[in-house]
Structure formats: structure tokens, C-alpha cells
Amino acid sequence: MHTVTKKEMVDQIAERTRHKRVIVKEILQCFLDEVINELGRGNRLEFRDFGVFETKERAARIAQNPKTLQRVQVPPKRTVKFKVGRLMKLKLQEGLEAPTAAAPSTPPSSGAESSGPTV
């Protein structure tokens, strides 16, 4: 698995759209800033076929340090949840199915080879 950086993404989009990298970088950064701002306001972001970003509240809880076994109070916090959209889900499934689909399948045996003489 390869990690794709923002710079690599900018390069790919610039090449595809034939726009200058500086412009693409600015637009991509504006998009990311807006996603952060909207989630910070508690808004839900829905991108059809891509997925949905929404914030979730985690309640306060008592946890345990596994090393010392000491109980610690964990405060409530907000986190981001992402639900995968339809097209992304299909694309991810293609990635799993491709190696198995390429493997040669053995035809079902008719049973004639293994059975004894027929009368």
C-alpha cells in the first residue's frame, strides 16, 4: 500500500485538468479548510457516491491504564465519523475481487473419471 500525499494528489489533478499546480493546490486547500470548518460547526457533509462526514459526541467514561491498571477519567469529546458512499464501496470491492477473479477456476468434475465401470 502506498501513501498518497497532498502534493501527489495536486500533481495528479493538475495533470488531469491541465491547470497550474499552484491553482489546484489552492483549490484543494480551500476545500479541505471548508470541510474542517463545517465539521467544526457540527454540520454534516454529504458527497453523493463518495460518502458522508458527520461529527459524533463521545460520552465521558472511565478507562483503565493497561500498564498500571489505574482507572482514569476520560472527558467527553467530538470525533468525525465517515460513512462510505455507493461508488467508493463498489471501487473498494473491485479491489478485493480482482485477484480472485483472475485466478483460473477448475471446471466441475462430471464424476465419470472416478467412477468404476458402468453396466
C-alpha positions in Angstrom: 0.0 0.0 0.0 1.3 3.4 -0.9 0.6 6.7 1.0 -0.6 9.5 -1.3 0.4 12.9 -0.1 -1.5 16.2 -0.8 1.4 17.2 -3.2 0.9 14.0 -5.2 -2.8 14.5 -5.3 -2.3 18.1 -6.5 0.1 16.8 -9.2 -2.4 14.2 -10.4 -5.3 16.6 -10.5 -3.2 19.3 -12.3 -2.2 16.8 -14.9 -5.7 15.6 -15.4 -7.3 19.0 -15.6 -4.3 20.7 -17.3 -4.4 23.5 -14.7 -1.4 25.0 -13.0 -0.3 23.2 -9.8 -0.5 26.4 -7.8 -4.1 26.9 -8.7 -5.0 23.2 -8.0 -3.2 23.4 -4.7 -5.0 26.5 -3.6 -8.4 25.0 -4.5 -7.7 21.7 -2.8 -6.5 23.5 0.3 -9.7 25.7 0.3 -11.8 22.6 0.0 -10.0 20.9 2.9 -10.3 24.1 5.0 -14.1 24.2 4.3 -14.5 20.6 5.3 -12.7 21.3 8.6 -14.8 24.5 9.2 -18.1 22.8 8.5 -17.4 19.8 10.7 -16.2 22.2 13.4 -19.6 23.9 13.3 -21.2 20.4 13.8 -22.5 20.2 10.2 -22.9 17.0 8.2 -21.2 16.9 4.9 -22.7 14.7 2.2 -20.9 14.0 -1.1 -23.1 11.7 -3.2 -21.5 8.4 -4.1 -18.4 9.4 -2.2 -19.6 9.4 1.4 -20.8 11.3 4.4 -18.8 13.0 7.1 -20.5 13.8 10.4 -19.5 14.6 13.9 -20.3 12.3 16.8 -20.2 13.0 20.5 -18.3 10.5 22.7 -19.6 10.4 26.2 -17.3 10.8 29.2 -16.1 7.4 30.5 -13.8 5.7 32.9 -10.9 3.9 31.3 -8.1 1.8 32.7 -4.4 2.2 32.1 -3.4 -1.3 30.9 0.2 -1.0 32.3 -0.6 0.3 35.8 -4.3 -0.8 36.0 -5.1 2.7 37.3 -8.5 4.0 36.5 -8.6 7.3 34.7 -11.5 9.7 33.8 -11.7 10.3 30.0 -13.6 13.5 29.2 -16.3 13.7 26.5 -15.1 14.6 23.0 -16.3 15.1 19.5 -14.9 13.0 16.7 -15.6 12.6 13.0 -17.4 9.6 11.5 -17.2 8.7 7.8 -19.7 6.5 6.1 -18.6 5.2 2.7 -20.7 6.1 -0.4 -22.0 3.8 -3.1 -19.4 4.3 -5.8 -16.5 4.1 -3.3 -17.9 0.9 -1.8 -18.1 -0.6 -5.3 -14.5 0.5 -6.1 -13.2 -1.0 -2.8 -15.0 -4.3 -3.6 -13.4 -4.4 -7.1 -10.0 -4.2 -5.4 -10.8 -7.3 -3.3 -12.5 -9.3 -6.1 -9.9 -8.6 -8.8 -7.2 -11.2 -7.6 -9.8 -13.9 -7.1 -11.5 -13.3 -10.5 -8.1 -13.6 -12.2 -7.4 -17.0 -10.7 -8.1 -19.9 -13.0 -11.1 -21.9 -12.0 -11.3 -25.6 -12.3 -14.3 -27.0 -14.2 -16.7 -29.1 -12.1 -16.0 -32.8 -12.4 -18.6 -34.9 -14.1 -17.6 -37.8 -11.9 -17.1 -40.2 -14.9 -13.3 -40.4 -14.3 -13.5 -41.5 -10.7 -16.4 -43.9 -11.0 -16.0 -47.6 -11.8 -17.2 -49.4 -14.9 -20.9 -48.8 -15.8 -23.1 -51.7 -16.6 
